[in-house]
Amino acid sequence: MRIKTIENSKMDLMETKTIKNPQNRELYDFIDESLRKKAFLTLIAKCKIKYTGKTMNLRDILIMIKPDGSFIIHHEYDFKPVASLPSHSKFQTKIMDNKIVISTIKSNESLELEIIRAYLVSSY
């Protein structure tokens, strides 16, 4: 199912895009376009996470990539993020073994997400 809404405000025109249960190619294109446009991207997905040398088991997580390049990952429990990177991070998105992989390196921190299944992706 595809949802596309456009909201008007006095200050600007903001376009919001959301896709439920996207297939890999559709998800790859959506993430790539959102990162190029420096959009606020949210993704709920089952992922394997590698963060600065640690590998976390498959989990359902919420990923936020903000327009300033900061990257935040939350799972279904706890208040603090599982992983985060500060602003001005640079991202690479690729398809490997029929899975979407988002990776970034910032100073001495590295993060790699292997997306097994995406449930919902949005950008604005």
Residue pairs with C-beta under 8 A, 6 or more apart in sequence:
1 19
1 20
1 21
2 18
2 19
2 20
3 17
3 18
3 19
3 20
4 15
4 16
4 17
4 18
5 16
5 18
6 13
6 14
6 15
6 16
7 13
7 14
7 16
14 124
15 124
16 122
16 123
16 124
17 30
17 122
17 123
17 124
18 120
18 121
18 122
19 26
19 27
19 30
19 120
19 121
19 122
20 119
20 120
21 118
21 119
21 120
22 30
22 118
22 121
24 95
24 98
24 99
24 100
25 95
27 100
27 115
27 118
27 121
28 93
28 95
28 100
30 121
30 123
31 41
31 43
31 93
31 100
31 102
31 121
32 93
33 39
33 123
34 41
34 65
34 123
35 41
35 65
35 91
35 93
37 123
38 67
39 67
39 123
39 124
40 64
40 65
40 66
40 67
40 123
40 124
41 63
41 64
41 65
41 121
41 122
41 123
42 62
42 63
42 64
42 120
42 121
42 122
42 123
43 62
43 63
43 115
43 118
43 120
43 121
43 122
44 60
44 61
44 62
44 63
44 118
44 119
44 120
44 121
45 60
45 61
45 63
45 115
45 116
45 117
45 118
45 119
45 121
46 58
46 59
46 60
46 61
46 115
46 116
46 117
46 119
47 58
47 59
47 61
47 63
47 113
47 114
47 115
47 116
48 55
48 56
48 57
48 58
48 113
48 114
48 116
49 55
49 56
49 59
49 61
49 73
49 82
49 83
49 111
49 112
49 113
49 114
50 56
50 110
50 111
50 112
50 113
50 114
51 82
51 83
51 109
51 110
51 111
51 112
52 108
52 109
52 110
52 111
53 110
56 82
58 116
59 75
59 76
60 75
60 76
60 119
61 73
61 74
61 75
61 76
61 82
62 73
62 74
62 75
63 71
63 72
63 73
63 102
63 113
64 71
64 72
64 73
64 74
65 71
65 91
66 72
66 87
68 87
68 88
69 87
69 88
69 89
69 90
69 91
70 84
70 85
70 86
70 87
70 89
71 83
71 84
71 85
71 89
71 91
71 104
71 111
72 81
72 83
72 84
73 81
73 82
73 83
73 84
73 113
74 81
74 82
75 82
83 111
85 104
85 106
85 109
85 111
86 106
88 106
89 104
89 106
90 104
90 105
90 106
91 102
91 103
91 104
92 102
92 103
92 104
93 100
93 101
93 102
94 100
94 101
94 103
95 101
96 114
99 114
99 115
99 116
100 114
100 115
100 118
101 112
101 113
101 114
101 115
102 112
102 113
102 115
103 110
103 111
103 112
103 113
104 110
104 111
105 111
